[in-house]
Amino acid sequence: MNSVFDVAIIGGGINGCGCAADAALRGLSVVLVEQDDLASKTSSSSTKLIHGGLRYLENYEFGMVKKAITERQRLLDLAPHLVHPQALVLPYEKHMRPAWFLRLGLFIYDHLTKANRLPKCKTIYKKINMNYFVPIINKLNKGFLYYDAVTDDARLTIVNALQAKKHGASIRTHSTVIHIEAINGLWQLTIQPKAGASYTLYAKSLINAAGPWVKSVEEMTQIPDQQKISLIKGSHIIVPKMYDGNHAYLLQHQDKRVIFVIPYHGFSMIGTTDVPLTGSPDNASISNEEVNYLIDLVNHYFKSTITEGDIIYSWSGVRALLADENKEAKALSRDYKYDFHLKPAPSVTIYGGKITTYRQLAEEVINQLQQTFPHMGPSLTASTPLPGAVFQNMNFEQYVHYAREKYKWMDTDLLNRYLNTYGSCMELFLSACTGRESLGKKYCTYLYQVEVDYLILEEWAKNCDDILKRRTKIDLIIDAAGKKELANYLAKVTAYPPSEAPLLLH
């Protein structure tokens, strides 16, 4: 266990996994340590958007929005199985932002960078574009249609960890860093896994990607506190599908905030709130005030109203944003900063950020280590497809045609779920399957044994939440009996330490 890594990363969210992928692709030896599951907190609790952040133009954050739009296009290219174009409807209300202001903002949004290849914004009218106005109240008869992208945030995090693993990184989940010390220019980390004895590992450099927990890691490293952060809670609710169609809505509130209503696995997702967090970020949950805020705004715009009783599901994520005492939570920047220190040993601390710009952030962070590793190569993440995006010499579109032919015996909805969850990585567990029976035990609609085993063996899944909430979203539809059967199976097989698990798939 006493090998020396080039880079130790603390935090298995999108920024930590992005840094692991970038560093590993450059040939550095990497270990990533996460106290829970990958993406178990902030990085599985977003609005699932890869977006420039239209509303941040109001705060004159043109640089951040341009960077985010550039990265949005890059992710559409590098992860077409996980990042998809999303049409959004912005209903126009006279007493909110003026029409000229919205048109100008959307024009800038479309033309801020040449990298943007999504369709351009257009003004829509009820008499011409009726389908967009069917679910919303009658007095609204004008709006704007523009494009962003949606993703599965947890899976985007996990495929970055898979990319890192593919290039030699060691990913250690359910392992807590309990002590950090710099000795003779080398970092010494004491790790306590959930199962088994504590151990020590060594690294030439350290990256603090702990997100909302960045300060507690800073205290352990005794690196000076360079940046104040504000912990902001964002909550979402899931309700039965509110309308037909694949478009989403962007709704303006009187307080100048906006919320989204987005199609989500056959339901509608509504969010997000922006509430300063009081207390620990460990177990953030939605408050009654947040529930009422989201419901009231949706009911202001939609014909079919919802109540608290319609909520099927909710989640709350904590964002560690760059602090600014002069700004409200809604106006705080979603940009990022990082601080590099050579003493007591090389380290980079990451502050802030958003899921859309994780790759750019990771590239910049690993660039900071150039003087520590002068022979390190350039970043390759801007042009390296993420796992699942290609198959042999096929691009994703070609792979979809290939898969539809190869697995024509499979239920179409199930095949589409595999394609949009794993892309071509589904070959790792499906290639030997020739019919329904070969998928193994059925836990519920669309969850079979072959997928469960793959997630345990290749994607660090240990418990029901890892599989049902983060990796598959099957938690939305599985019944209590199916969940119990899955829990019993997992209790039997995940007693193995990850490195000693029997590789049933190989």
LUMSENU-997193 format. One record per residue (C-alpha): residue in three letters; x, y, z; residue number from 1. Coordinates in nm, 4 decimals. Each point is the difference from the previous one (the first is absolute). Example, Ala and Ser with C-alpha at 12.3 -4.5 7.8 and 13.67 -1.06 7.14 Angstrom:
BEGIN
 res       xx       yy       zz   n
 ALA   1.2300  -0.4500   0.7800   1
 SER   0.1370   0.3440  -0.0660   2
This chain:
BEGIN
 res       xx       yy       zz   n
 MET   0.0000   0.0000   0.0000   1
 ASN   0.3022   0.2343   0.0342   2
 SER   0.0501   0.0925  -0.3650   3
 VAL   0.0499   0.3690  -0.0835   4
 PHE  -0.2544   0.1532  -0.2396   5
 ASP   0.0648   0.3090  -0.2086   6
 VAL  -0.3396   0.1464   0.0891   7
 ALA  -0.2432  -0.0675   0.2858   8
 ILE  -0.3485   0.1461  -0.0491   9
 ILE  -0.2441   0.0437   0.2879  10
 GLY  -0.3617   0.0076  -0.1171  11
 GLY  -0.1911  -0.2209  -0.2450  12
 GLY  -0.2328   0.2616  -0.1439  13
 ILE   0.0160   0.1322  -0.3556  14
 ASN   0.3040   0.2205   0.0642  15
 GLY   0.1995  -0.2740   0.1734  16
 CYS  -0.0834  -0.2631  -0.2631  17
 GLY   0.0680   0.2504  -0.2783  18
 CYS   0.3440   0.0737   0.1489  19
 ALA   0.0687  -0.3752   0.0332  20
 ALA  -0.0835  -0.0554  -0.3682  21
 ASP   0.2110   0.2947  -0.1153  22
 ALA   0.3027  -0.0978   0.2109  23
 ALA  -0.0178  -0.3709  -0.0905  24
 LEU  -0.0266   0.0788  -0.3723  25
 ARG   0.3236   0.2000   0.0337  26
 GLY   0.1779  -0.3044   0.1398  27
 LEU   0.0037   0.0981   0.3677  28
 SER  -0.0683  -0.2661   0.2636  29
 VAL  -0.3225   0.0954   0.1763  30
 VAL  -0.1924  -0.1046   0.3091  31
 LEU  -0.3435   0.1462   0.0712  32
 VAL  -0.1554  -0.0369   0.3456  33
 GLU  -0.3714   0.0560   0.0675  34
 GLN  -0.1645  -0.0472   0.3401  35
 ASP  -0.3342  -0.1122  -0.1485  36
 ASP  -0.0975  -0.1038  -0.3527  37
 LEU   0.1102   0.1883  -0.3099  38
 ALA  -0.2357   0.2938  -0.0678  39
 SER  -0.1839  -0.0808   0.3223  40
 LYS  -0.0563   0.3625   0.1010  41
 THR   0.0078   0.3179  -0.2143  42
 SER   0.0853  -0.1716  -0.3286  43
 SER  -0.3175  -0.2094  -0.0036  44
 SER  -0.2236   0.2829   0.1234  45
 SER   0.0139   0.2526  -0.2832  46
 THR  -0.2697   0.1119  -0.2451  47
 LYS   0.1587  -0.2473  -0.2486  48
 LEU   0.0801   0.2842  -0.2415  49
 ILE   0.3165   0.0588  -0.1964  50
 HIS  -0.0629   0.3663  -0.0633  51
 GLY   0.1689   0.3321  -0.0493  52
 GLY  -0.2169   0.1550   0.2682  53
 LEU  -0.2217   0.2457  -0.1862  54
 ARG  -0.0926   0.1877   0.3174  55
 TYR   0.3654   0.0683   0.0890  56
 LEU   0.0158   0.2434  -0.2940  57
 GLU  -0.2065   0.2311   0.2230  58
 ASN   0.2938   0.0027   0.2414  59
 TYR   0.2375   0.0840  -0.2890  60
 GLU   0.1814  -0.3330   0.0359  61
 PHE   0.0718  -0.0168  -0.3727  62
 GLY   0.3319  -0.1821   0.0423  63
 MET  -0.1514  -0.2791   0.2079  64
 VAL  -0.3000  -0.0386  -0.2331  65
 LYS   0.2254  -0.0140  -0.3081  66
 LYS   0.2190  -0.2650   0.1645  67
 ALA  -0.3085  -0.2002   0.0987  68
 ILE  -0.1544   0.0143  -0.3499  69
 THR   0.3322  -0.1147  -0.1507  70
 GLU   0.0133  -0.2903   0.2461  71
 ARG  -0.3662  -0.0828  -0.0674  72
 GLN   0.0781  -0.0586  -0.3675  73
 ARG   0.3115  -0.1964   0.0906  74
 LEU  -0.1986  -0.2342   0.2275  75
 LEU  -0.2687  -0.0465  -0.2660  76
 ASP   0.2838  -0.1277  -0.2211  77
 LEU   0.1958  -0.2008   0.2605  78
 ALA  -0.2947  -0.1640   0.1802  79
 PRO  -0.2931  -0.0206  -0.2462  80
 HIS  -0.1492  -0.2891   0.2010  81
 LEU  -0.0246   0.2163   0.3137  82
 VAL  -0.0340   0.3593  -0.1225  83
 HIS  -0.2946   0.0864  -0.2257  84
 PRO  -0.1373   0.3245  -0.1507  85
 GLN  -0.2979   0.1361   0.1932  86
 ALA  -0.2613   0.2431  -0.1348  87
 LEU  -0.1189   0.2513   0.2618  88
 VAL  -0.3059   0.2226  -0.0109  89
 LEU   0.0141   0.3345   0.1804  90
 PRO  -0.3581   0.1336   0.0279  91
 TYR  -0.0160   0.3793  -0.0273  92
 GLU  -0.1673   0.2027   0.2749  93
 LYS  -0.0068   0.3772  -0.0491  94
 HIS   0.0556   0.0942   0.3644  95
 MET   0.3158  -0.2165   0.0293  96
 ARG   0.3017   0.0687  -0.2228  97
 PRO  -0.0813   0.2070  -0.3138  98
 ALA  -0.0175  -0.1822  -0.3361  99
 TRP   0.2909   0.1975  -0.1522 100
 PHE   0.2160  -0.0911   0.3018 101
 LEU  -0.0791  -0.3720  -0.0328 102
 ARG   0.0565   0.0049  -0.3773 103
 LEU   0.3346   0.1761   0.0464 104
 GLY   0.1067  -0.2452   0.2704 105
 LEU  -0.0925  -0.2997  -0.2148 106
 PHE   0.1754   0.1505  -0.3046 107
 ILE   0.3193   0.0448   0.2041 108
 TYR  -0.0437  -0.3529   0.1401 109
 ASP  -0.0196  -0.1431  -0.3540 110
 HIS   0.2922   0.2000  -0.1398 111
 LEU   0.2451   0.0314   0.2913 112
 THR   0.2211  -0.2717  -0.1475 113
 LYS   0.0385  -0.1580  -0.3435 114
 ALA   0.0236  -0.3385   0.1754 115
 ASN  -0.3797  -0.0039   0.0477 116
 ARG  -0.1667  -0.2268  -0.2568 117
 LEU  -0.3441  -0.0290   0.1622 118
 PRO  -0.3027   0.1559  -0.1770 119
 LYS  -0.0382   0.3740   0.0553 120
 CYS  -0.2707   0.1619   0.2121 121
 LYS  -0.3288   0.1071  -0.1561 122
 THR  -0.3123   0.1853   0.1109 123
 ILE  -0.3073  -0.2260   0.0149 124
 TYR  -0.3719   0.0835  -0.0004 125
 LYS  -0.2968  -0.2009   0.1207 126
 LYS  -0.1883   0.0328  -0.3305 127
 ILE   0.2962  -0.1511  -0.1921 128
 ASN   0.1792  -0.2225   0.2537 129
 MET  -0.3025  -0.1268   0.1930 130
 ASN   0.1635  -0.3151   0.1435 131
 TYR   0.2356   0.2053   0.2201 132
 PHE  -0.2933   0.1936   0.1491 133
 VAL  -0.2462  -0.2865   0.0618 134
 PRO   0.1040  -0.0667   0.3640 135
 ILE   0.0406   0.3636   0.1078 136
 ILE  -0.2661   0.2531   0.0990 137
 ASN  -0.2086   0.1626  -0.2721 138
 LYS   0.1166   0.3583   0.0470 139
 LEU   0.3537  -0.0949  -0.1100 140
 ASN   0.0161   0.0081  -0.3787 141
 LYS   0.3609   0.0914  -0.0756 142
 GLY   0.3358  -0.1392   0.1002 143
 PHE   0.3515  -0.0923  -0.1048 144
 LEU   0.1388  -0.3372  -0.1020 145
 TYR   0.3708  -0.0580   0.0587 146
 TYR   0.2352  -0.2957   0.0456 147
 ASP   0.2269  -0.1342   0.2710 148
 ALA   0.0975  -0.3570   0.0887 149
 VAL  -0.1003  -0.2556   0.2631 150
 THR   0.2042  -0.2752   0.1587 151
 ASP  -0.0016  -0.2682   0.2663 152
 ASP   0.2295   0.1764   0.2480 153
 ALA   0.0901  -0.3080   0.2068 154
 ARG   0.0823  -0.2046  -0.3085 155
 LEU   0.2101   0.2797  -0.1468 156
 THR   0.1993  -0.0066   0.3246 157
 ILE   0.0331  -0.3800  -0.0086 158
 VAL   0.1152  -0.0135  -0.3641 159
 ASN   0.2783   0.2414   0.0898 160
 ALA   0.1019  -0.2406   0.2776 161
 LEU  -0.0157  -0.2844  -0.2548 162
 GLN   0.2205   0.2031  -0.2355 163
 ALA   0.2504   0.0485   0.2833 164
 LYS  -0.0108  -0.3711   0.0907 165
 LYS   0.0510  -0.0969  -0.3647 166
 HIS   0.3255   0.2010   0.0073 167
 GLY   0.1285  -0.1509   0.3235 168
 ALA  -0.1585   0.2066   0.2783 169
 SER  -0.1001  -0.1632   0.3281 170
 ILE  -0.3534   0.1060   0.1017 171
 ARG  -0.0748  -0.0675   0.3674 172
 THR  -0.3573   0.0638   0.1086 173
 HIS  -0.1475  -0.0330   0.3500 174
 SER   0.3423   0.1001   0.1330 175
 THR   0.0476   0.2992   0.2300 176
 VAL   0.3185   0.2035   0.0300 177
 ILE   0.0502   0.0280   0.3770 178
 HIS   0.3467   0.1580   0.0126 179
 ILE   0.2250   0.1921  -0.2383 180
 GLU   0.3599   0.0948   0.0569 181
 ALA   0.2804   0.1322  -0.2205 182
 ILE   0.3335  -0.1704   0.0703 183
 ASN   0.3117   0.0975  -0.1953 184
 GLY  -0.2038   0.1465  -0.2844 185
 LEU  -0.2242  -0.3077  -0.0278 186
 TRP  -0.3643  -0.0271   0.1022 187
 GLN  -0.0866  -0.2802   0.2402 188
 LEU  -0.3718  -0.0838   0.0178 189
 THR  -0.1576  -0.2321   0.2541 190
 ILE  -0.3084  -0.1691  -0.1464 191
 GLN  -0.2790  -0.1723   0.1892 192
 PRO  -0.2105  -0.2236  -0.2309 193
 LYS  -0.3575  -0.0840   0.1055 194
 ALA   0.1098  -0.3637   0.0230 195
 GLY   0.3450  -0.0996   0.1215 196
 ALA   0.2966   0.1597   0.1733 197
 SER   0.1361   0.3479  -0.0636 198
 TYR   0.3086   0.0376  -0.2190 199
 THR   0.2391   0.2664  -0.1259 200
 LEU   0.0694   0.1141  -0.3527 201
 TYR   0.2521   0.2510  -0.1327 202
 ALA  -0.0216   0.2548  -0.2805 203
 LYS   0.2258   0.2603  -0.1548 204
 SER  -0.2936   0.2399  -0.0421 205
 LEU  -0.3473   0.0442   0.1451 206
 ILE  -0.3244   0.1340  -0.1493 207
 ASN  -0.2760   0.1110   0.2355 208
 ALA  -0.3209  -0.0513  -0.2023 209
 ALA  -0.2255  -0.0457   0.3031 210
 GLY  -0.2627   0.2549  -0.1089 211
 PRO  -0.2127   0.0996   0.3013 212
 TRP   0.2575  -0.1752   0.2231 213
 VAL   0.2979   0.1890  -0.1467 214
 LYS   0.0626   0.1884   0.3263 215
 SER   0.0192  -0.3118   0.2179 216
 VAL   0.2625  -0.1462  -0.2369 217
 GLU   0.1854   0.3346   0.0071 218
 GLU   0.0146  -0.0218   0.3791 219
 MET   0.1584  -0.3460  -0.0219 220
 THR   0.2612   0.1160  -0.2528 221
 GLN   0.0661   0.3207   0.1981 222
 ILE   0.0116   0.1920  -0.3277 223
 PRO  -0.1019   0.3664   0.0462 224
 ASP  -0.3660   0.0783  -0.0685 225
 GLN   0.0130   0.2004  -0.3261 226
 GLN  -0.3648   0.0300  -0.0972 227
 LYS  -0.3241   0.0355   0.1908 228
 ILE  -0.2849  -0.2171  -0.1271 229
 SER  -0.3764   0.0184   0.0440 230
 LEU  -0.1929  -0.3234   0.0374 231
 ILE  -0.3233   0.0273  -0.1978 232
 LYS  -0.2699  -0.2680  -0.0001 233
 GLY  -0.1875  -0.0757  -0.3216 234
 SER  -0.3040  -0.2286   0.0158 235
 HIS  -0.2049  -0.1773  -0.2662 236
 ILE  -0.3287  -0.1867  -0.0030 237
 ILE  -0.1282  -0.2735  -0.2326 238
 VAL  -0.3723  -0.0140  -0.0862 239
 PRO  -0.2045  -0.2037  -0.2520 240
 LYS   0.0502   0.1131  -0.3595 241
 MET  -0.1608   0.3419  -0.0399 242
 TYR  -0.0163   0.0199  -0.3809 243
 ASP   0.0753  -0.1833  -0.3245 244
 GLY   0.3128   0.0744  -0.1968 245
 ASN   0.3745  -0.0006   0.0642 246
 HIS   0.0390   0.3752   0.0471 247
 ALA   0.0681   0.1603   0.3377 248
 TYR  -0.1187   0.3312   0.1494 249
 LEU   0.1944   0.2846   0.1577 250
 LEU  -0.2300   0.1887   0.2373 251
 GLN   0.0713   0.3481   0.1389 252
 HIS  -0.0813   0.0869   0.3596 253
 GLN  -0.0855   0.3457   0.1328 254
 ASP   0.3236  -0.0126   0.2030 255
 LYS   0.1979  -0.0124  -0.3294 256
 ARG   0.0975  -0.3643   0.0514 257
 VAL  -0.0907  -0.2665  -0.2555 258
 ILE  -0.0929  -0.3660   0.0341 259
 PHE  -0.0142  -0.2810  -0.2539 260
 VAL  -0.2657  -0.2625  -0.0746 261
 ILE   0.1759  -0.2810  -0.1886 262
 PRO  -0.1127  -0.3435  -0.1283 263
 TYR   0.1673  -0.2603   0.2226 264
 HIS  -0.0289  -0.3780  -0.0491 265
 GLY  -0.3740   0.0191  -0.0712 266
 PHE  -0.0622   0.2583   0.2742 267
 SER   0.0503   0.3774   0.0320 268
 MET   0.2914   0.1464   0.1966 269
 ILE  -0.0444   0.3451   0.1547 270
 GLY   0.2847   0.2076   0.1419 271
 THR   0.2085   0.1532   0.1311 272
 THR  -0.0089   0.2164   0.3093 273
 ASP   0.2897   0.2140   0.1281 274
 VAL   0.0046   0.0029   0.3802 275
 PRO   0.3010   0.0775   0.2224 276
 LEU   0.0764  -0.3183   0.1952 277
 THR  -0.0081   0.0105   0.3748 278
 GLY   0.1609  -0.2970   0.1683 279
 SER   0.1909  -0.2936  -0.1446 280
 PRO  -0.0054  -0.0869  -0.3726 281
 ASP   0.0017  -0.3730   0.0879 282
 ASN  -0.3734  -0.0659  -0.0124 283
 ALA  -0.1617   0.2938  -0.1779 284
 SER  -0.3712  -0.0396  -0.0698 285
 ILE  -0.2790   0.2080  -0.1469 286
 SER  -0.1885   0.2367   0.2339 287
 ASN  -0.3728   0.0793  -0.0010 288
 GLU   0.0830   0.3518  -0.1192 289
 GLU   0.1877  -0.1380  -0.3014 290
 VAL  -0.2842  -0.2408  -0.0833 291
 ASN  -0.2501   0.2862   0.0098 292
 TYR   0.2269   0.2255  -0.2067 293
 LEU   0.0274  -0.2561  -0.2815 294
 ILE  -0.3681  -0.1005   0.0086 295
 ASP  -0.1239   0.3613   0.0047 296
 LEU   0.2080   0.0994  -0.3012 297
 VAL  -0.1032  -0.3048  -0.2052 298
 ASN  -0.3652   0.0589   0.0886 299
 HIS   0.0324   0.3615  -0.1115 300
 TYR   0.0940  -0.1147  -0.3517 301
 PHE  -0.1639  -0.3401  -0.0553 302
 LYS  -0.3675  -0.0807  -0.0533 303
 SER   0.0215  -0.3302   0.1883 304
 THR   0.1008   0.0945   0.3525 305
 ILE   0.2032  -0.2160   0.2371 306
 THR  -0.0038  -0.0448   0.3769 307
 GLU   0.2472  -0.1352   0.2514 308
 GLY  -0.1798  -0.3355  -0.0291 309
 ASP   0.1164  -0.0294  -0.3635 310
 ILE   0.3672  -0.0051   0.0955 311
 ILE   0.1439  -0.3441  -0.0727 312
 TYR   0.3600   0.0823   0.0784 313
 SER   0.2263   0.2874   0.1016 314
 TRP   0.3689   0.0698   0.0386 315
 SER   0.2139   0.2812   0.1347 316
 GLY   0.3570   0.0726  -0.0967 317
 VAL   0.2448   0.2378   0.1649 318
 ARG   0.2041   0.2224  -0.2277 319
 ALA   0.3251   0.1500   0.1302 320
 LEU  -0.0045   0.3380  -0.1790 321
 LEU   0.2586   0.2795   0.0039 322
 ALA  -0.1076   0.2278   0.2848 323
 ASP  -0.0942   0.3635  -0.0511 324
 GLU  -0.1482   0.1847   0.2966 325
 ASN  -0.1632   0.2535  -0.2314 326
 LYS  -0.2053  -0.2546  -0.1959 327
 GLU  -0.3100  -0.2080   0.0685 328
 ALA   0.0204  -0.3797  -0.0468 329
 LYS  -0.1640   0.0216  -0.3453 330
 ALA   0.2679   0.2446  -0.1240 331
 LEU   0.3086  -0.1863   0.1250 332
 SER   0.2373  -0.1023  -0.2774 333
 ARG  -0.0002  -0.3601  -0.1250 334
 ASP   0.3570   0.0470  -0.1200 335
 TYR   0.2962  -0.1712   0.1653 336
 LYS   0.3359   0.0854   0.1514 337
 TYR   0.2928  -0.2122   0.1084 338
 ASP   0.3092   0.0644   0.2081 339
 PHE   0.3349  -0.1695  -0.0556 340
 HIS   0.2554  -0.0346   0.2800 341
 LEU   0.3482  -0.1494  -0.0148 342
 LYS   0.0371  -0.0155   0.3798 343
 PRO  -0.0161  -0.2053   0.2134 344
 ALA  -0.0343  -0.2203  -0.3141 345
 PRO  -0.1628   0.0661  -0.3413 346
 SER  -0.3772   0.0404   0.0273 347
 VAL  -0.2980   0.1532  -0.1810 348
 THR  -0.3232   0.0976   0.1751 349
 ILE  -0.3144   0.0373  -0.2139 350
 TYR  -0.2741   0.2479   0.0896 351
 GLY  -0.3394   0.0309  -0.1683 352
 GLY  -0.0792  -0.1108  -0.3528 353
 LYS  -0.2957  -0.1581  -0.1771 354
 ILE  -0.0457  -0.3340  -0.1710 355
 THR   0.0102   0.1560  -0.3494 356
 THR   0.3559   0.1309   0.0370 357
 TYR   0.1514  -0.2931   0.1914 358
 ARG   0.2253  -0.1087  -0.2907 359
 GLN   0.1494   0.3454  -0.0533 360
 LEU   0.0533   0.0347   0.3749 361
 ALA   0.1738  -0.3405   0.0160 362
 GLU   0.2311   0.0904  -0.2887 363
 GLU   0.1003   0.3270   0.1698 364
 VAL   0.0492  -0.1688   0.3392 365
 ILE   0.2274  -0.2750  -0.1362 366
 ASN   0.1931   0.2670  -0.1965 367
 GLN   0.0961   0.1452   0.3402 368
 LEU   0.2055  -0.3143   0.0640 369
 GLN   0.2257   0.0615  -0.3017 370
 GLN   0.2975   0.1120   0.2099 371
 THR  -0.0393  -0.3036   0.2272 372
 PHE  -0.0210  -0.2373  -0.2996 373
 PRO   0.1996   0.1711  -0.2802 374
 HIS  -0.0284  -0.3054  -0.2271 375
 MET  -0.3799  -0.0082   0.0287 376
 GLY  -0.1800   0.0091  -0.3362 377
 PRO  -0.2627   0.2520  -0.1109 378
 SER  -0.3665  -0.0431   0.0922 379
 LEU  -0.1818  -0.2438  -0.2298 380
 THR  -0.3522   0.0226   0.1426 381
 ALA  -0.1233   0.2570  -0.2556 382
 SER   0.0339  -0.2572  -0.2776 383
 THR  -0.0306  -0.3383   0.1759 384
 PRO  -0.3533  -0.1473  -0.0129 385
 LEU  -0.1345  -0.1078   0.3382 386
 PRO  -0.0619  -0.3737   0.0556 387
 GLY  -0.3132  -0.1099  -0.1876 388
 ALA   0.0252   0.2652  -0.2736 389
 VAL   0.1668  -0.2204  -0.2624 390
 PHE   0.0265  -0.3727  -0.0759 391
 GLN   0.2919  -0.1444  -0.1932 392
 ASN   0.0105   0.2267  -0.3068 393
 MET  -0.3641   0.1148   0.0261 394
 ASN  -0.1223   0.3345   0.1262 395
 PHE  -0.3009   0.0031   0.2324 396
 GLU  -0.2593   0.0403  -0.2740 397
 GLN   0.1441  -0.2983  -0.1859 398
 TYR   0.0149  -0.2004   0.3219 399
 VAL  -0.3724   0.0664   0.0642 400
 HIS  -0.0862  -0.1534  -0.3408 401
 TYR   0.2298  -0.2942   0.0722 402
 ALA  -0.1537  -0.0561   0.3460 403
 ARG  -0.3593   0.0193  -0.1275 404
 GLU   0.0805  -0.2755  -0.2476 405
 LYS   0.2061  -0.2131   0.2384 406
 TYR  -0.2539   0.0210   0.2860 407
 LYS  -0.3222   0.0029  -0.2025 408
 TRP  -0.1385  -0.2660   0.2369 409
 MET   0.0073   0.2557   0.2824 410
 ASP  -0.2878   0.2218   0.1126 411
 THR   0.0506   0.3394  -0.1716 412
 ASP  -0.0371   0.2027   0.3209 413
 LEU   0.2563  -0.2177   0.1763 414
 LEU   0.2464   0.0299  -0.2888 415
 ASN  -0.0470   0.3781  -0.0076 416
 ARG   0.0657   0.0161   0.3744 417
 TYR   0.3236  -0.1967  -0.0424 418
 LEU   0.1089   0.2221  -0.2912 419
 ASN  -0.0694   0.3217   0.1923 420
 THR   0.1554  -0.1300   0.3210 421
 TYR   0.3092  -0.1870  -0.1148 422
 GLY   0.0389   0.0701  -0.3708 423
 SER   0.2289  -0.2624  -0.1505 424
 CYS   0.1169  -0.1053   0.3502 425
 MET  -0.3171  -0.2118   0.0099 426
 GLU   0.1995  -0.2468  -0.2122 427
 LEU   0.1957  -0.0820   0.3185 428
 PHE  -0.3036  -0.1747   0.1462 429
 LEU  -0.2217  -0.0706  -0.3020 430
 SER   0.2383  -0.1343  -0.2654 431
 ALA  -0.0645  -0.3639   0.0979 432
 CYS  -0.3789   0.0427   0.0404 433
 THR  -0.2231  -0.1475  -0.2681 434
 GLY  -0.3473   0.0274   0.1526 435
 ARG  -0.1992   0.1151   0.3048 436
 GLU   0.0961  -0.3104   0.2015 437
 SER   0.3712   0.0792  -0.0352 438
 LEU  -0.0493   0.3339   0.1791 439
 GLY  -0.0428  -0.1992   0.3224 440
 LYS  -0.2198   0.0720   0.2998 441
 LYS  -0.2551   0.2802  -0.0400 442
 TYR  -0.0228   0.2392   0.2957 443
 CYS  -0.2581   0.2262  -0.1616 444
 THR  -0.0904   0.1386  -0.3424 445
 TYR   0.3316   0.0710  -0.1717 446
 LEU   0.2364  -0.1185   0.2776 447
 TYR   0.1659  -0.3368  -0.0580 448
 GLN   0.2852  -0.1945   0.1571 449
 VAL   0.2567   0.0641  -0.2760 450
 GLU  -0.0206   0.3748   0.0553 451
 VAL   0.0155  -0.0317   0.3792 452
 ASP   0.3145  -0.2156  -0.0183 453
 TYR   0.1643   0.2410  -0.2429 454
 LEU  -0.0678   0.2946   0.2316 455
 ILE   0.1532  -0.1828   0.2966 456
 LEU   0.3056  -0.1232  -0.1864 457
 GLU   0.0817   0.2954  -0.2223 458
 GLU  -0.1710   0.3093   0.1403 459
 TRP   0.0658  -0.0209   0.3770 460
 ALA  -0.3666  -0.0592   0.0965 461
 LYS  -0.0402  -0.1320   0.3538 462
 ASN  -0.3614   0.0570   0.1083 463
 CYS  -0.3529   0.0607  -0.1290 464
 ASP   0.0366   0.3782  -0.0146 465
 ASP   0.3185  -0.0302  -0.2071 466
 ILE  -0.1860  -0.2083  -0.2584 467
 LEU  -0.3574   0.1272   0.0148 468
 LYS   0.0462   0.3729   0.0636 469
 ARG   0.3283   0.0924  -0.1626 470
 ARG   0.0874  -0.2519  -0.2702 471
 THR  -0.3433  -0.0924  -0.1420 472
 LYS  -0.2832   0.2234   0.1407 473
 ILE  -0.2024  -0.3231   0.0394 474
 ASP  -0.0822   0.1212   0.3533 475
 LEU  -0.2844   0.1944  -0.1612 476
 ILE  -0.1834  -0.3193  -0.0990 477
 ILE   0.1244  -0.2995   0.2049 478
 ASP  -0.2377  -0.1455   0.2614 479
 ALA   0.0872  -0.0928   0.3593 480
 ALA   0.0301  -0.3724  -0.0776 481
 GLY   0.2452   0.0561  -0.2857 482
 LYS   0.2066   0.2368   0.2127 483
 LYS   0.0150  -0.2530   0.2833 484
 GLU   0.1181  -0.2757  -0.2357 485
 LEU   0.2691   0.2295  -0.1358 486
 ALA   0.1117   0.0989   0.3511 487
 ASN   0.0269  -0.3679   0.1005 488
 TYR   0.2098  -0.0794  -0.3073 489
 LEU   0.2299   0.2978   0.0556 490
 ALA   0.0499  -0.0907   0.3660 491
 LYS   0.1209  -0.3428  -0.1128 492
 VAL   0.2390   0.1043  -0.2755 493
 THR   0.1435   0.3347   0.1053 494
 ALA   0.1602  -0.1400   0.3131 495
 TYR   0.3081  -0.0299  -0.2259 496
 PRO   0.2502   0.2850   0.0144 497
 PRO  -0.0219   0.1659  -0.3456 498
 SER   0.3445  -0.1196  -0.1099 499
 GLU  -0.0806  -0.3601   0.0877 500
 ALA  -0.3467  -0.0228  -0.1531 501
 PRO  -0.0281  -0.3049  -0.2311 502
 LEU   0.0103   0.1349  -0.3565 503
 LEU  -0.3053  -0.1875  -0.1250 504
 LEU  -0.0010   0.1959  -0.3249 505
 HIS   0.3537  -0.0790  -0.1134 506
